Amino acid sequence: MIDTIRQNIRDIEIRISKACERSGRKREDVTLIAVSKTFPAEIVRQAYDAGLRIFGENRPQELREKSQLLPDDIEWHFIGHLQTNKIKYVLPTARLIHSVDSLHLAQALSEFAQKKNLHVPILLEVNTSGEASKFGFKPEETAQAFSQINALPHLELRGLMTIGPLTDNVDRIRQAFRELRALRDDVRKQWGEEKTAILSMGMSGDFEIAIEEGATHIRLGTAIFGKRGK
Ligand SMILES: *Cc1c(COP(=O)(O)O)cnc(C)c1O
């Protein structure tokens, strides 16, 4: 299993580098997040031993449990839908929350962070595919949400996140990533680079397209760990 994970990471590295080359980008401008959801700590440890240090989880309690079992120099990111009553499991462990998908959640995060005197880096999740099953702001709501959430204390906006459409249609996937980048460029005009530095987009099936369209953070589960059981 460890050899498989090592080999998967090697294969992914080559694909990331090639996508960077094709699009005139530098490898170090793309951050790989290993999405370890559903895999037990022993397996996550193998990816750690293979050199990975940034891991993403989408369930609050699972994040908390695994972070307690694994080395302290792991940087944990939270990438799933977050209910306000579960914020306590995610903070202060998560160093970046990719999935702030409502003003209500942002307000609750801000209150929690104020009480605990934390400064919490966040991304706004945008639903670029229009799929009803997906969370996130509508593209046309994003600029306003950005300025409202920017005004909340103890939150630090860092950019935007999206999940590509569930389709084999490469043009539609590319379109969704382009749309997120255009929204980023738009908010950047008003709010500057620091608050808009991160474009989190691209998963195992579509990360090369995402890199070509400007992703700074890609989130890979299956490509590293193999298929998840349900
Ligand atoms: C599960 C998940 C991923 C990783 O998906 P893979 O297709 O396994 O790479 C990325 N982002 C989010 C938000 C996820 O929930």
The ligand as a Tripos MOL2 file, in Angstrom:
@<TRIPOS>MOLECULE
LIG
   15    15     1     0     0
SMALL
NO_CHARGES

@<TRIPOS>ATOM
      1 C1        -13.6060   14.4620   -1.8650 C.3       1 LIG1
      2 C2        -13.2390   15.8340   -2.2650 C.ar      1 LIG1
      3 C3        -12.1160   16.0590   -3.0860 C.ar      1 LIG1
      4 C4        -11.2410   14.9530   -3.6480 C.3       1 LIG1
      5 O1        -11.9280   14.2290   -4.6250 O.3       1 LIG1
      6 P1        -11.1830   13.1630   -5.5520 P.3       1 LIG1
      7 O2        -12.0230   13.0750   -6.7500 O.co2     1 LIG1
      8 O3        -11.1310   11.8880   -4.7570 O.co2     1 LIG1
      9 O4         -9.8240   13.6840   -5.8270 O.co2     1 LIG1
     10 C5        -11.8030   17.3740   -3.3920 C.ar      1 LIG1
     11 N1        -12.5460   18.4070   -2.9380 N.ar      1 LIG1
     12 C6        -13.6250   18.2230   -2.1550 C.ar      1 LIG1
     13 C7        -14.3890   19.4130   -1.7030 C.3       1 LIG1
     14 C8        -14.0030   16.9360   -1.8150 C.ar      1 LIG1
     15 O5        -15.1010   16.7700   -1.0380 O.3       1 LIG1
@<TRIPOS>BOND
     1     1     2 1
     2     2     3 ar
     3     2    14 ar
     4     3     4 1
     5     3    10 ar
     6     4     5 1
     7     5     6 1
     8     6     7 2
     9     6     8 1
    10     6     9 1
    11    10    11 ar
    12    11    12 ar
    13    12    13 1
    14    12    14 ar
    15    14    15 1
@<TRIPOS>SUBSTRUCTURE
     1 LIG1         1 GROUP 0 **** ****
